[in-house]
């Protein structure tokens, strides 16, 4: 058959990756975005080597390297003493071990890089999807203004509250994980020089953890302060947070962390939700990707990375299987489902370990870190998630 026309619902990082990959493969598409203008929340995002390989295939790696901040190392510290529990070199090392580097970004900057690879006339704004249905040999996207768009394929890249997902498999609320976080951006000029090292650093404490890394050429520190919280009233991660409440929660943490949090700009409070791995992503001519089918906790920094992998994989599957779209989408799902489920469950396990109050578990964890540091000193680096970073979805 002729090249199929694809409707991509959602213009986030994953949806734009799918669109960029479709464009590169010469497959016509329309991106439907409910917002009135393109943009991203003012927060940081990390891309690991597995995602950088997709940007390389899209011809965007050089620009991504210029815009991103490459951390010197991944460092784990004690919440009160600042003692280094784990140290793994990143800059100049990950690219040798895994074939690509690791960068931190302002989400808006990364979003713009991906948007630049998509023709502007292929993006339809103010187009809120309310559901999808099949009509003969077409899929139909229904929009909130009463209009419809017919396509040969629909890709639901519309996030954790996906209308495409609900339309295909019925409504189901995401699972609140018992964790929440504050997040914000701290200008480097507001901090004592040298206070924050150019590393991707995680501080482990009882019932809480803080991760921080530089973005925008080292002029801003992005941070996320995660903590256990029994209840959460909203699912939005854009709710304005109370800095005084946050500072009280981390009052006994190391002075470096208190300075980082206190000197930040506006603070957002975010409830952490995920879902159990879905047994099915596709139905007929429609499928899901990213948070629409595998929302995950941030403890592996893989949410955006897995959505970017999905974007490439679904475009490649459509290219290979354009003569039988339902079969092509099933092949895409089969390729991606087990991997993303493993990342989801590993991220859940990391949340438990990172926040544990069990002294025996803490001792065992820190002893494991100490052994890894000793091996690193010999040039033997154990990342623990090699299976994530070494993957190249563009080679499948």
Buried (B, 14 or more C-beta within 10 A) or exposed (E): EEBBBBBBBBBBBBBBBBBBBBBBBEBBBBBBBBEEEBEBBBBBBBBBBBBBBBBBBBEBBEBBBEBBBBBBBBBBBBBEEBEBBBBBBBBEBBBEBBBBBBBBBBBBBBBBBBBEBBEEEBBBEEBBBBBBBBEEEBBBBBBEEEEEBBBBBBBBBBBBBBBBBBBBBEEEEBEBBBBBBBBBBBEBEBBEEEBBBBBBBBBBBBBBBBBBBBBBEEEBBBBBBBBBBEEBEEBEBEBEBEBEEBBEBBEEBBEBBBBBBBBBEEBBBBBBBBBEBBEEBBBBBBBBBBBBBBBBBBBBBBBBBBBBBBBBBBBBBBBEBBEEBBEBBBBBBEBBBEBBBEBBBBBBEBBEBBBBEEEEEBEEBBEBBEEBBEEBEEEEBBBEBEEBBBBBBBEE
